[in-house]
């Protein structure tokens, strides 16, 4: 069974992309862009639990 997404990309070229992550801190490469794992949580209609927010790390 495929794991359910638990994170969402905010900003950048992958904005809105849902992912499954296992790490709690750090930087992730998502489709050739870098996203930072944050402590923010965001509710999404597709899931009862809030998603971890991945912030685009390349914005100025």
C-alpha positions in Angstrom: 0.0 0.0 0.0 1.3 3.4 -1.0 2.0 5.8 2.0 -0.4 8.8 2.2 1.0 12.3 1.6 1.8 14.2 4.8 3.5 17.4 3.4 2.6 20.2 0.9 5.0 22.5 -1.0 4.3 26.2 -0.6 5.7 28.6 -3.1 8.1 28.0 -6.0 7.6 25.7 -9.0 6.1 22.8 -7.1 3.5 24.9 -5.2 0.6 22.7 -4.0 2.4 19.4 -4.6 1.6 16.8 -2.0 4.4 14.5 -0.8 5.2 11.8 1.7 8.2 12.8 3.9 9.8 11.1 6.9 12.2 13.7 8.1 11.4 16.5 10.6 14.1 19.0 9.7 16.3 19.9 6.8 16.1 20.6 3.1 14.5 18.4 0.4 15.0 18.4 -3.3 11.6 18.3 -5.0 11.5 18.2 -8.8 14.8 20.1 -9.1 13.9 22.7 -6.5 14.8 22.9 -2.9 12.2 23.1 -0.1 12.8 23.5 3.6 10.8 21.4 6.2 9.0 23.8 8.6 7.1 23.6 11.8 4.0 25.0 10.2 1.0 22.8 9.5 -1.7 23.3 7.0 -5.1 21.6 6.8 -5.9 20.3 3.3 -9.4 18.9 2.3 -7.9 15.6 1.2 -6.8 14.5 4.7 -8.0 14.7 8.2 -4.5 15.3 9.6 -2.7 18.6 8.9 0.2 18.6 6.4 3.8 19.6 7.1 4.5 22.8 5.2 7.6 22.7 2.9 8.7 26.2 2.1 10.5 27.0 -1.1 14.1 27.6 0.0 15.1 29.5 -3.2 12.9 32.5 -2.8 14.6 35.9 -2.2 
